[in-house]
C-alpha cells in the first residue's frame, strides 16, 4: 500500500506522506476492524519519538484541548490566501475550484498536481529520498501557526502555511489543509485508536483496558501512547491522577424504578442529591487551584470565589475533588437552575457576575488526596476521606446524601431532593467493587431525576449531525436539526430524530452561526443516517432534548435490529431544551440507554394501562 514511499525508520525519520496515505485509505472504508488494522500498520512504522504526534494528527488536534493552547485560527478566507500564495494562482481560481469541489483540501491537492515543486538542490535531494516533509516538521510549523500572536501574526500564519504547502506533495497538501480546517473526513475515534495501540505496542487487544484507563486518568492520548511505546504496558498500570491534568469523569446509567435500582447496586446504596449545576473537578496544590468542567475545559477564571474558598476549604496540600457548582439566589439562598448559572459565561465582568449569580460547590467525591490514588478505593472509603479533608465554608459544601436499603427510603429521599431544588438523586453502589470508573458509564452510579415523572421518563442528550432549512416564516433559515445518539460499540453516531421546536426566535436567527464551524459538504464518517439533511454537520454539538415518548421508527438507525430488525429508536414530538456545552459528543446519550428507556416506558404502560401496550 505504501510501496512508493521512503520512510527511513532506521534514521528515526517519519515522512508526513505516510500519514496522508493512511488517511486517504481510511477515508474509503468504514469497517472498524479494517480501520484498526490499518492504524496498527501505521503505528508499527512509526518511530517511538513521533508516536504522540501521529496520535494527535489522527485525532485532528495539535494537543489536548484541556491544555488551553491556542487553535490554528485560520478561517476559509485565509486558507484560500495561503493556497493562492503557495500555488501561484489567483485567489479567484482557488474560490472557483472550491465551488466545484466543495473541499479546500481537494483544491490544494489539484493545484499542487498542476504545479511542479520548487527546483534546485532541495528538489534534487528530495528525489533521492533524503528530503521531503516529515511529521516533525509539519507538526512544528502548524504549532508555530497556532501560537503566532500580535501584530503581523495573520501574515506570518499565511507565510508559514503557504511555505508548508510549497514543500508538500499533492496528497500531503490535501490533508494539511483539512487538518487546519478541522475537517478530517476519516472515521477514527479515540476508542479505535486505543484498540490499535494495544495491538501494535502491547501485542494484543486484551491490554486495551489498561491503556484506556490510563487515558481516562490523563486525558492525553498522545502522552499515553508515548509512555506505552517507550516504557511498555507496565508503566501505564502505574498511572494515577495528577494535579493539573483533568481526569475523565465517571458517568452514570439512568432508571426510574427504585426497587430495580437497588437490585442493580447490590441492595444497599448511597442516595445523593443530583444538583442542577455544572460538574466541576477541582485540583489543589498548595494555593494553586485549577477547576475543570465535565468537558475537561479549564473554567478556573469563571469562578474566582470557588478558587479562594477551595484554598481554605480543602485541608490538604494536594487533592483532586469533584462537585457540582450551583447558582444560588442571593436573597433566598435557594438553588437556581443550570440556565441561570450559564449566564456567567456570557458576562465579561466576573466581579459583577459573582454578585448577580453567586454560587456554591457541593462536593461528592475525591480522586486524589496527598499522593494517594483514591480512584481504586470503594465509594464508602472515598466518602470518609472526602469528609475528613473538607472544611465547609460559605462556598464549599458537602453534597447531601443518605443510605438506603429499601425502595421506600430511596423514594422518600428523592422527593426531599426535588423539593429542595435538586434535579433528583444519584443512586451509588457501596460494595467492595464500587471504585471510581473514570470515563466509563455503568450501574455503579444511577441517575434518578424528577424528569422521570414525564411521559418520556427523562431528557436525553443528543448530537447534531445535520440540519434542514425551514419553510414559511423560517424560510431560508436552518431551523430543524437532525439528532443522533452515540453508539460506543461502533464509535459512531446514529440518528434518532429531527427537532424543530423549542428554539427561540433568537436561537433560530443564530442557528447558521452556531452550526457554521461544523458544517461540512459530506456526511461525517462516524455518522450513520438514512436521512439526507440540507446540510451535514460534524458531530460536535450536544443538545438536551425532551419528547412525548420513545417509539420505534423505520426512518432512524439508532438501535436498529435490537428491538426489531426493521426499526430503530426514535423520539415522538421532540423539543429542544438547551445546548449542553458542558458535554462532549462521546458523553451523549447512548443507543443502549435509549433502548433501556424504551423498555422502562413500555413496562410503565403495561402496568398502568395494559390496553395501550403495543
C-alpha positions in Angstrom: 0.0 0.0 0.0 2.9 2.4 0.7 5.5 0.8 -1.6 6.4 4.1 -3.3 7.1 6.0 0.0 10.5 6.0 1.7 10.4 6.3 5.5 13.9 5.8 6.7 12.7 4.4 10.1 16.3 3.4 10.8 17.2 7.1 10.9 14.2 7.9 13.0 12.6 9.9 10.3 8.9 9.6 9.6 7.5 11.1 6.4 4.2 13.0 6.6 3.3 11.2 3.4 2.7 8.1 5.4 0.1 9.9 7.5 -1.5 11.3 4.4 -1.6 8.0 2.6 -3.0 6.3 5.7 -5.8 8.9 6.0 -6.5 8.5 2.3 -7.1 4.8 2.7 -9.1 5.3 5.9 -11.4 7.7 4.1 -12.5 5.0 1.7 -13.5 2.4 4.4 -16.0 2.2 7.3 -15.2 -1.2 8.9 -13.9 -0.6 12.4 -11.8 -3.8 12.1 -10.2 -2.7 8.9 -9.6 0.8 10.3 -7.9 -0.7 13.4 -5.7 -3.0 11.3 -4.5 0.0 9.1 -3.7 2.0 12.2 -1.8 -0.9 13.7 0.3 -0.9 10.5 0.8 2.8 10.8 1.9 2.6 14.4 4.4 -0.2 13.6 6.0 2.1 11.0 6.2 5.0 13.5 9.5 5.7 15.3 8.7 6.0 19.0 9.8 9.7 19.1 6.8 10.6 16.9 4.0 8.4 18.1 2.4 11.2 20.2 2.3 13.5 17.1 0.9 10.7 15.0 -1.9 10.2 17.5 -2.6 13.9 17.6 -2.8 14.0 13.8 -5.3 11.1 13.8 -7.4 13.0 16.5 -7.3 16.1 14.4 -5.6 18.3 17.0 -2.2 19.6 17.9 -2.6 19.0 21.7 -5.3 18.0 24.1 -7.9 20.8 24.3 -7.8 21.0 28.1 -4.3 22.4 27.9 -5.8 25.7 26.8 -3.3 26.1 24.0 -4.4 28.2 21.0 -6.0 26.7 18.0 -4.8 27.2 14.4 -7.0 30.2 13.9 -7.2 30.2 10.1 -10.6 30.7 8.5 -11.6 29.9 5.0 -10.5 33.2 3.5 -7.0 32.9 5.0 -6.7 29.4 3.8 -7.7 30.5 0.3 -5.0 33.2 0.5 -2.3 30.7 1.7 -3.2 28.2 -1.1 -3.1 31.1 -3.7 0.4 32.1 -2.5 1.7 28.6 -2.4 0.4 27.5 -5.8 1.0 30.8 -7.6 -2.6 31.2 -8.7 -5.2 34.0 -8.2 -7.5 33.7 -5.2 -10.4 33.7 -7.6 -9.1 30.5 -9.2 -9.0 28.8 -5.7 -12.5 30.0 -5.0 -13.7 28.8 -8.4 -12.3 25.3 -7.7 -13.8 25.3 -4.2 -17.2 25.9 -5.6 -16.7 22.9 -7.9 -15.1 20.5 -5.4 -16.6 21.7 -2.1 -13.4 20.8 -0.3 -10.4 23.1 0.1 -8.1 20.1 0.8 -9.0 18.7 -2.6 -8.5 22.1 -4.2 -5.0 22.3 -2.7 -4.2 18.8 -4.0 -5.4 19.6 -7.5 -3.4 22.8 -7.7 -0.3 21.0 -6.4 -0.6 18.4 -9.1 -0.6 21.1 -11.7 2.3 23.0 -10.1 5.8 21.4 -10.0 7.7 21.5 -6.7 10.5 24.0 -6.2 13.6 23.3 -8.3 17.2 23.3 -7.2 19.2 21.4 -4.7 16.4 20.8 -2.3 14.2 19.3 -5.0 17.2 17.1 -6.2 17.7 15.8 -2.7 14.0 15.1 -2.3 14.1 12.9 -5.4 16.9 10.9 -3.8 14.6 10.2 -0.8 16.7 12.3 1.5 14.3 15.3 1.8 10.6 15.9 2.0 8.1 16.8 4.6 8.5 14.9 7.9 5.8 14.5 10.6 8.0 16.5 12.9 8.3 19.4 10.5 4.6 19.6 9.7 3.7 19.5 13.4 6.3 22.2 14.3 5.1 24.6 11.6 1.5 24.1 12.5 2.3 24.7 16.2 4.0 27.9 15.2 0.9 28.9 13.2 -1.3 28.2 16.2 0.9 30.2 18.7 1.6 33.2 16.5 0.1 36.3 18.1 0.3 40.0 17.9 0.8 42.5 15.1 1.7 40.7 11.8 0.6 37.3 13.1 -2.0 37.0 10.3 0.6 37.4 7.6 3.0 35.1 9.4 0.4 32.4 9.6 -0.2 32.7 5.8 3.5 32.6 5.1 4.1 29.6 7.3 1.2 27.6 5.8 2.0 28.5 2.2 5.6 27.6 2.8 4.5 24.2 4.0 2.2 23.7 1.0 5.0 24.6 -1.4 7.0 21.6 0.0 4.1 19.3 0.1 3.2 16.6 -2.3 -0.4 16.7 -3.6 -1.8 14.2 -1.2 0.0 15.9 1.7 -1.4 19.3 0.7 -4.9 17.8 0.9 -4.6 16.6 4.5 -2.6 19.6 5.7 -5.5 21.9 4.7 -8.1 19.5 6.1 -6.2 19.4 9.4 -6.0 23.2 9.6 -9.7 23.3 8.8 -10.6 20.7 11.5 -12.3 18.8 8.7 -10.9 15.2 8.8 -13.1 13.0 6.7 -11.9 9.8 8.3 -13.9 8.0 10.9 -11.3 7.4 13.5 -12.5 7.8 17.1 -10.4 7.6 20.3 -11.7 4.1 21.0 -10.4 2.8 17.7 -7.0 4.4 18.3 -6.9 2.7 21.7 -7.6 -0.7 20.0 -4.8 -0.1 17.5 -2.3 1.0 20.2 -3.0 -2.1 22.3 -2.3 -4.4 19.3 0.7 -2.5 17.9 2.6 -1.9 21.1 1.2 -4.3 23.8 0.9 -7.3 21.5 -2.8 -7.9 22.0 -6.2 -6.2 22.3 -6.5 -7.7 25.8 -4.4 -4.9 27.1 -6.8 -2.2 25.8 -8.5 -1.7 29.3 -5.1 -0.7 30.8 -4.4 1.8 28.1 -8.0 3.1 28.2 -7.8 3.6 32.0 -4.5 5.5 31.6 -6.1 7.7 29.0 -9.1 8.3 31.3 -6.8 9.4 34.1 -4.6 11.6 31.9 -6.8 12.7 29.1 -3.9 13.0 26.7 -3.8 10.1 24.3 -0.5 11.2 22.7 1.2 11.2 26.0 -0.3 7.8 26.9 0.8 6.4 23.5 4.4 7.7 24.1 4.6 6.2 27.6 3.3 2.9 26.2 5.9 2.7 23.3 8.8 3.9 25.4 8.2 2.2 28.8 5.7 -0.5 27.9 2.3 -1.6 29.4 3.6 -2.0 32.9 4.3 1.8 33.2 0.7 2.6 32.2 -0.5 0.4 35.0 1.2 2.7 37.5 -0.5 5.9 36.2 -2.6 7.7 38.7 -4.4 11.1 38.8 -2.1 14.1 38.6 -2.6 17.6 39.7 -3.3 19.9 36.8 -4.3 17.1 34.4 -8.1 16.5 34.2 -9.5 13.1 34.9 -12.4 12.0 32.7 -15.5 12.0 34.9 -17.2 8.8 35.9 -20.7 8.5 34.2 -24.0 7.1 35.3 -26.8 5.0 33.9 -30.4 6.0 34.4 -33.5 4.4 35.7 -36.9 5.2 37.2 -37.7 2.1 39.4 -36.3 2.3 43.0 -36.6 -1.4 43.5 -34.7 -2.3 40.3 -32.1 0.4 41.0 -31.4 -1.1 44.4 -31.1 -4.6 42.8 -28.6 -3.3 40.3 -26.3 -1.7 43.0 -26.4 -4.7 45.3 -29.3 -4.0 47.7 -27.7 -1.1 49.7 -26.6 2.2 48.4 -25.8 5.9 49.0 -28.5 8.2 47.7 -27.1 11.6 47.0 -28.6 14.9 45.7 -28.2 15.4 42.0 -27.6 19.1 41.7 -28.7 21.1 38.7 -25.4 22.8 38.1 -22.0 22.5 36.3 -19.9 19.5 37.2 -16.5 20.6 38.4 -13.2 18.8 39.1 -11.2 20.9 41.5 -7.4 20.4 41.7 -5.4 21.8 44.6 -1.7 22.0 45.0 -1.0 24.4 47.9 -2.5 27.8 46.9 -2.7 26.7 43.2 -6.3 25.9 42.3 -7.5 24.7 38.9 -11.1 23.9 38.0 -12.0 21.7 35.1 -15.5 21.2 33.7 -17.2 18.0 32.7 -15.9 18.7 29.2 -12.3 18.9 30.6 -12.3 22.7 29.9 -10.3 24.9 32.3 -13.0 27.1 33.8 -11.0 28.4 36.7 -11.3 32.1 35.7 -15.1 31.8 35.7 -15.3 31.1 39.5 -12.8 33.1 41.5 -14.9 32.7 44.6 -14.6 28.9 44.3 -10.8 29.3 43.9 -10.5 31.2 47.1 -12.9 29.0 49.0 -11.1 25.9 47.9 -7.8 27.1 49.4 -9.2 27.0 52.9 -12.0 24.5 52.4 -9.6 21.7 51.3 -7.4 21.0 54.3 -4.7 19.0 52.5 -1.8 20.3 50.5 -2.8 18.3 47.4 -6.2 17.0 46.3 -8.5 16.4 43.4 -12.2 16.6 44.4 -15.4 16.5 42.4 -18.5 18.5 42.9 -21.3 20.5 41.3 -21.2 24.3 41.1 -24.7 25.6 41.6 -26.2 29.1 41.2 -27.7 30.4 44.4 -30.4 33.1 44.8 -28.6 35.9 46.6 -31.7 36.8 48.6 -33.3 33.4 49.4 -30.2 31.2 49.3 -32.2 28.8 47.2 -30.7 26.8 44.4 -31.3 28.2 40.9 -31.4 26.2 37.6 -28.4 25.5 35.4 -29.5 28.0 32.8 -29.0 30.8 35.4 -25.5 29.6 36.1 -24.6 29.6 32.5 -25.3 33.4 32.2 -22.0 33.8 34.0 -20.3 32.5 30.8 -21.8 35.4 28.8 -20.6 38.1 31.3 -17.2 39.8 30.8 -17.3 41.5 34.3 -16.7 38.5 36.6 -16.9 40.6 39.7 -20.3 41.8 38.7 -21.4 38.3 37.8 -20.3 37.0 41.2 -22.7 39.4 42.9 -25.6 38.8 40.4 -25.2 35.0 40.3 -23.3 33.7 43.4 -22.5 30.0 43.6 -21.9 27.2 46.0 -20.0 24.0 45.3 -21.4 20.7 46.6 -18.5 18.2 46.7 -19.4 14.5 46.3 -16.2 12.6 45.5 -12.4 12.7 45.9 -9.9 11.2 43.4 -6.6 12.1 45.0 -5.6 13.1 48.5 -1.9 13.8 49.0 -0.2 11.4 46.7 -2.7 8.6 47.2 -4.8 7.4 44.2 -8.3 7.1 45.5 -10.0 6.1 42.3 -9.2 2.4 43.2 -10.9 2.7 46.6 -14.6 1.8 47.1 -17.1 4.7 47.5 -17.5 4.5 51.3 -13.8 4.9 51.8 -13.7 7.9 49.4 -16.6 9.5 51.1 -14.9 9.1 54.5 -11.7 10.7 53.2 -13.6 13.5 51.5 -15.4 14.4 54.7 -12.1 14.4 56.6 -10.3 16.8 54.2 -13.2 19.3 53.7 -13.8 22.2 56.0 -17.2 23.7 54.9 -17.5 27.4 54.4 -19.8 29.8 52.6 -19.0 28.4 49.2 -17.6 24.8 49.7 -20.2 22.3 50.9 -20.6 18.6 51.1 -23.3 17.1 48.9 -26.3 15.8 50.9 -26.7 12.1 51.0 -28.2 9.2 53.0 -28.0 5.5 53.0 -30.9 3.4 51.7 -31.8 -0.3 51.5 -35.5 -0.2 50.6 -37.4 1.4 47.7 -39.4 3.5 50.2 -36.2 5.0 51.7 -34.9 5.8 48.3 -38.1 7.4 47.1 -38.5 9.5 50.2 -35.1 11.0 49.8 -35.7 11.5 46.1 -38.8 13.6 46.9 -36.9 15.6 49.5 -34.1 16.3 47.0 -36.6 17.5 44.4 -38.4 19.7 47.0 -35.0 21.3 47.8 -34.4 22.3 44.2 -32.2 19.4 43.1 -32.8 17.6 39.8 -33.2 14.3 41.6 -30.8 11.9 43.1 -27.8 9.7 42.3 -28.0 6.1 43.5 -24.5 4.9 44.1 -23.2 1.4 44.9 -21.2 1.0 48.2 -20.0 -2.6 47.8 -16.3 -3.6 47.6 -16.1 -3.0 43.9 -17.6 0.5 43.9 -14.4 2.1 42.6 -14.2 5.3 40.6 -14.5 4.2 36.9 -13.0 7.3 35.2 -14.5 7.9 31.8 -16.9 5.0 32.0 -20.6 4.5 32.4 -22.1 1.7 34.5 -24.5 0.6 37.1 -22.3 1.7 40.0 -24.0 5.1 39.6 -27.6 5.5 38.5 -29.4 8.8 37.8 -33.0 9.1 39.1 -34.3 12.5 38.0 -37.5 14.4 38.5 -37.9 14.4 34.7 -38.6 10.7 35.0 -42.1 11.7 36.0 -42.7 12.9 32.4 -44.1 10.6 29.8 -40.7 10.2 28.1 -39.2 9.4 31.5 -36.2 11.7 31.0 -34.5 14.2 28.8 -31.7 12.9 26.6 -28.6 14.5 25.3 -28.2 14.1 21.5 -25.6 15.2 19.0 -26.3 17.4 16.0 -25.3 15.7 12.8 -27.3 17.6 10.2 -29.8 20.5 9.6 -32.7 21.4 7.4 -33.9 24.7 6.1 -37.3 25.9 7.3 -40.4 27.0 5.4 -42.7 30.0 5.7 -41.6 32.3 8.4 -38.5 30.2 8.8 -37.8 30.1 5.1 -34.1 30.2 4.3 -33.1 29.6 7.9 -31.6 26.4 9.4 -34.3 25.6 11.9 -34.6 21.8 12.2 -31.8 19.7 13.4 -31.0 16.0 12.7 -30.1 14.5 16.1 -28.1 11.3 16.9 -27.2 9.1 19.8 -23.7 7.7 20.5 -23.0 4.0 19.8 -19.8 3.2 21.8 -19.7 -0.3 20.3 -19.1 1.1 16.8 -17.8 4.5 17.8 -20.5 6.2 15.7 -23.5 8.5 15.9 -26.8 7.1 14.8 -29.8 9.2 14.0 -32.8 9.3 16.5 -35.0 12.2 15.5 -35.4 15.6 13.9 -36.1 18.5 16.3 -37.5 21.9 15.2 -39.4 23.0 18.3 -38.3 24.6 21.5 -35.9 27.1 19.9 -36.4 30.8 20.5 -36.6 33.2 17.5 -33.1 34.4 18.5 -31.7 30.9 18.5 -33.2 30.3 15.0 -31.7 33.5 13.8 -28.3 32.5 15.1 -28.5 28.8 14.1 -26.4 29.2 11.0 -23.7 31.0 13.0 -23.9 28.3 15.8 -23.6 25.4 13.3 -21.2 27.3 10.9 -17.8 26.0 12.2 -19.1 22.4 12.0 -21.0 22.4 8.6 -19.3 20.1 6.1 -20.1 19.2 2.5 -20.5 15.5 3.2 -21.8 13.0 5.8 -19.2 12.6 8.5 -17.7 9.0 8.5 -18.8 8.5 12.1 -22.4 9.4 11.3 -24.9 6.6 10.4 -28.0 8.0 8.8 -30.5 7.1 6.1 -31.9 10.6 6.0 -30.3 13.3 3.9 -30.4 16.7 5.6 -29.9 20.0 3.7 -26.5 20.4 5.4 -24.3 17.9 7.1 -22.7 18.8 10.5 -19.7 17.3 12.1 -20.7 15.6 15.4 -19.6 18.2 17.9 -22.6 20.0 19.4 -24.8 18.3 22.1 -28.3 19.4 22.9 -30.7 18.3 25.6 -34.0 17.0 24.2 -37.4 16.1 25.7 -40.2 14.4 23.9 -43.6 12.9 24.4 -42.4 9.3 24.2 -39.8 7.0 22.8 -41.0 5.0 19.9 -39.9 2.7 17.1 -39.2 4.2 13.6 -38.2 2.7 10.2 -36.5 6.0 9.4 -33.9 6.1 12.1 -31.0 3.7 12.7 -30.3 4.1 16.4 -30.5 0.6 17.9 -31.9 -0.9 14.7 -32.0 -4.6 15.0 -32.1 -4.6 18.8 -35.8 -4.4 19.3 -36.9 -5.0 15.7 -34.9 -5.9 12.6 -36.7 -3.2 10.5 -36.9 -0.4 13.0 -34.7 1.8 15.2 -35.4 4.0 18.2 -36.9 7.5 17.7 -38.5 10.3 19.8 -42.0 11.4 19.3 -42.6 15.2 19.4 -39.0 16.1 20.4 -38.4 19.6 21.8 -35.1 21.4 22.2 -34.4 22.3 25.9 -30.9 23.7 25.9 -27.4 23.4 24.5 -25.1 21.1 26.6 -21.9 23.0 26.2 -20.5 21.0 29.1 -20.7 17.7 27.3 -18.6 16.1 24.6 -20.3 14.2 21.8 -19.0 11.0 23.4 -20.9 12.0 26.6 -24.2 12.0 24.7 -27.0 9.5 25.5 -26.1 6.1 24.0 -28.3 3.9 21.8 -28.2 1.3 24.6 -29.6 3.9 27.1 -32.4 4.7 24.7 -33.3 1.0 24.4 -33.4 0.8 28.2 -35.6 3.9 28.4 -38.0 2.4 25.8 -38.3 -0.8 27.9 -38.9 1.2 31.1 -41.6 3.2 29.3 -43.2 0.1 28.0 -43.2 -1.5 31.4 -44.9 1.5 32.9 -47.6 1.5 30.2 -48.2 -2.3 30.7 -48.5 -1.7 34.5 -50.7 1.3 34.3 -52.8 0.7 31.1 -52.3 -2.7 29.6 -54.7 -2.0 26.8 -52.3 0.7 25.5 -49.3 -1.7 25.2 -48.0 -2.2 21.7 
